[in-house]
Amino acid sequence: MHQSAADAQQLAQSIIDVKEKIHLCPQCFNFADNDLCAICKNPSRDRRIICVVETPGDVMSIEKTGYFKGLYHVLHGVLVPLDGIGPDQLKIKELISRVQSEQITEVILATNPTVNGNATALYISQQLASSRVKVTRIAQGIPSGGDIEYVDEVTLRSALNGRQDMK
């Protein structure tokens, strides 16, 4: 209410511009302002690896690490049968199609470590079981700098199950 009319109009125009110019990338379903998103258009990305995430925000979080150099696939949610969200409401068919039609060697399931995120990862891994592709799940466990004394039992169990060889 304390902003000028010009500021309010500029904000309104920005919202309209986003609505008109931003769409889903037809390849990975991330946000895009051109035919493909910047990641799918980037020729230096490893096109053999797809990281499956729940939301475009997850893509941004992983990109901030500067570590992952493959492509993404955004599901736009997770399976929640009690809310009527099944495989047909997500971008799972499109993922399966990509794996079948492209030279994909690995699918990294990076859904959140929640009941629904884990169920979605399990469902996708079952759908890809007959394919030639390697299916992996992101590690779960104790955060860097965390203190074991304060970690909950489920997280500690995940950390123990996901332990790695130090050799």
C-alpha positions as CSV (number, residue, x, y, z in Angstrom):
1,M,0.0,0.0,0.0
2,H,3.0,2.3,0.5
3,Q,4.3,1.8,-3.0
4,S,3.6,4.2,-5.8
5,A,1.2,3.4,-8.6
6,A,4.1,3.0,-11.0
7,D,5.7,0.4,-8.8
8,A,2.4,-1.5,-8.5
9,Q,2.1,-1.4,-12.3
10,Q,5.6,-2.6,-12.8
11,L,5.0,-5.6,-10.4
12,A,1.8,-6.4,-12.2
13,Q,3.5,-6.3,-15.6
14,S,6.3,-8.6,-14.2
15,I,3.8,-11.1,-13.2
16,I,2.1,-11.0,-16.6
17,D,5.5,-11.3,-18.3
18,V,6.3,-14.5,-16.3
19,K,2.9,-16.0,-17.1
20,E,3.3,-15.3,-20.8
21,K,7.0,-16.1,-21.3
22,I,7.8,-18.9,-18.9
23,H,6.7,-22.5,-19.8
24,L,7.8,-26.0,-19.1
25,C,10.8,-27.3,-21.0
26,P,9.4,-30.1,-23.3
27,Q,12.4,-32.3,-22.5
28,C,12.9,-32.1,-18.8
29,F,9.9,-30.1,-17.5
30,N,12.0,-27.5,-15.8
31,F,11.0,-23.9,-16.3
32,A,12.2,-22.4,-19.6
33,D,11.9,-19.1,-21.4
34,N,13.0,-20.4,-24.8
35,D,12.3,-23.6,-26.7
36,L,14.4,-25.7,-24.2
37,C,15.6,-24.7,-20.7
38,A,19.2,-23.5,-20.4
39,I,20.4,-26.9,-19.0
40,C,18.9,-29.0,-21.8
41,K,20.4,-26.6,-24.4
42,N,23.9,-26.7,-22.8
43,P,26.0,-29.0,-25.1
44,S,28.6,-29.5,-22.3
45,R,26.1,-31.4,-20.1
46,D,26.4,-35.2,-19.8
47,R,23.4,-36.4,-21.8
48,R,23.7,-40.0,-20.5
49,I,22.8,-39.2,-16.9
50,I,19.4,-37.9,-15.7
51,C,18.7,-36.7,-12.2
52,V,15.0,-37.0,-11.3
53,V,13.7,-34.4,-8.9
54,E,10.3,-33.3,-7.5
55,T,10.3,-29.6,-8.4
56,P,12.2,-26.9,-10.4
57,G,13.4,-25.6,-7.1
58,D,15.2,-28.9,-6.5
59,V,17.0,-28.3,-9.9
60,M,18.2,-24.9,-8.6
61,S,19.4,-26.4,-5.3
62,I,21.5,-29.1,-7.1
63,E,22.8,-26.6,-9.6
64,K,24.1,-24.4,-6.8
65,T,26.5,-27.2,-5.8
66,G,28.2,-27.0,-9.1
67,Y,28.8,-30.7,-8.9
68,F,26.2,-32.4,-11.1
69,K,26.9,-32.1,-14.8
70,G,24.1,-34.3,-16.3
71,L,20.5,-33.5,-17.2
72,Y,17.4,-33.3,-15.1
73,H,13.8,-34.6,-15.2
74,V,11.3,-32.7,-13.0
75,L,8.3,-34.8,-11.9
76,H,6.3,-31.9,-10.5
77,G,5.4,-33.7,-7.4
78,V,5.4,-37.1,-5.8
79,L,2.9,-40.0,-5.6
80,V,0.3,-39.3,-3.0
81,P,-2.5,-41.9,-3.6
82,L,-4.7,-40.6,-0.7
83,D,-4.8,-37.2,-2.5
84,G,-5.4,-38.7,-5.9
85,I,-1.9,-38.1,-7.2
86,G,-0.9,-41.2,-9.1
87,P,1.7,-41.8,-11.9
88,D,-0.6,-40.1,-14.5
89,Q,-0.5,-36.8,-12.6
90,L,3.3,-36.7,-12.6
91,K,5.9,-36.7,-15.5
92,I,6.8,-40.3,-15.0
93,K,5.6,-41.6,-18.5
94,E,7.8,-38.9,-20.0
95,L,10.8,-40.1,-18.0
96,I,10.3,-43.7,-19.1
97,S,10.0,-42.5,-22.7
98,R,13.3,-40.5,-22.4
99,V,15.1,-43.5,-21.0
100,Q,13.8,-45.7,-23.8
101,S,14.5,-43.2,-26.7
102,E,17.8,-41.6,-25.5
103,Q,21.2,-43.0,-24.8
104,I,20.7,-42.8,-21.0
105,T,23.1,-44.9,-18.9
106,E,22.0,-43.8,-15.4
107,V,18.9,-42.4,-13.7
108,I,19.6,-40.8,-10.3
109,L,16.5,-40.7,-8.1
110,A,16.7,-37.5,-6.1
111,T,13.3,-37.3,-4.6
112,N,13.0,-36.1,-1.0
113,P,13.6,-38.7,1.7
114,T,9.9,-38.6,2.8
115,V,7.4,-41.5,2.7
116,N,6.0,-40.2,-0.5
117,G,9.4,-39.3,-2.0
118,N,10.7,-42.8,-1.2
119,A,7.5,-44.4,-2.6
120,T,7.9,-42.4,-5.8
121,A,11.6,-43.4,-6.1
122,L,10.6,-47.1,-5.6
123,Y,7.8,-46.9,-8.2
124,I,10.2,-45.3,-10.8
125,S,12.9,-47.9,-10.1
126,Q,10.4,-50.7,-10.6
127,Q,9.2,-49.1,-13.9
128,L,12.9,-49.0,-15.1
129,A,13.8,-52.5,-13.8
130,S,13.5,-54.1,-17.2
131,S,15.6,-51.4,-18.9
132,R,19.3,-51.4,-19.5
133,V,19.8,-48.2,-17.4
134,K,21.5,-48.1,-14.0
135,V,19.1,-46.7,-11.4
136,T,20.6,-45.0,-8.3
137,R,19.2,-43.2,-5.3
138,I,20.8,-40.1,-3.7
139,A,22.5,-40.9,-0.3
140,Q,20.6,-40.1,2.8
141,G,21.9,-39.6,6.3
142,I,23.7,-37.4,8.7
143,P,24.3,-33.8,7.3
144,S,27.9,-32.5,7.1
145,G,28.8,-30.9,10.4
146,G,26.0,-32.8,12.1
147,D,26.2,-34.4,15.6
148,I,25.2,-38.1,15.8
149,E,23.8,-37.5,19.3
150,Y,21.1,-35.3,17.8
151,V,20.2,-37.2,14.7
152,D,16.8,-39.0,14.6
153,E,16.7,-42.8,14.4
154,V,15.4,-43.0,10.8
155,T,18.2,-40.7,9.5
156,L,20.8,-42.6,11.5
157,R,19.5,-45.9,10.1
158,S,19.7,-44.5,6.5
159,A,23.3,-43.3,7.2
160,L,24.3,-46.8,8.4
161,N,22.6,-48.5,5.5
162,G,24.2,-46.1,3.0
163,R,27.7,-46.4,4.4
164,Q,30.6,-46.4,1.9
165,D,33.9,-48.3,1.7
166,M,36.8,-46.1,2.8
167,K,39.5,-48.0,0.9
